[in-house]
Amino acid sequence: MTSQELLISIGEMLEAKISPLQEDIREVRQDMSDVKQDICVMKQEMGSMRQEIDFVKEETGSMRSEVSSLREEMDAVKQRLILIETTLENETNRGIRIIAEGHLDLSRKLDDALRVDNEKELLLLRVTHLENEVHTIKERMAL
C-alpha cells in the first residue's frame, strides 16, 4: 500500500468517523436552535409576567394608600365618637337630669295650684249654696 492509498484510506476512515459526528453536530445545532426559540418564548412570557407583577405592585401600593387613608378616617371617627360620648355623659345626661328635676318641680307646683283651684271651686259652690239659702230665708221672713 502506497502512502497515497494509505492517506485515502485514513481519509475515508476519518470521514466515516466524522460523518456521524457532523450529523450529531447538526442535531445539536437544531436542538440549540430549538432551545434558543424556547428561551425567546420564555423571555416574552417573563416580560408579560413582569408587567403583571408591576401592575400587582402598583395595585398593592394603591390599596396600601387607601387602607392608610381609611385608618386615618377611622381614627378621626373614633375621636369624634369619644367626644360625643364624653359630651353625652357630661353635658347631655346632666342637662336631662336638671330638666327632669325642673319638670318634677313644675309638676308639683301644678298639682298644688290645681288643688287650690279645686278647693276654690268647692268654696264657690258652698257660697252659692249658702247665698241661695240666705235668699230663701229672706223671702220667708219677708212674708
HELIX and SHEET records of a PDB file:
HELIX    1   1 SER A    3  THR A   87  1                                  85    
HELIX    2   2 LEU A   88  THR A   92  3                                   5    
HELIX    3   3 ASN A   93  ALA A  142  1                                  50    
END                                                                             
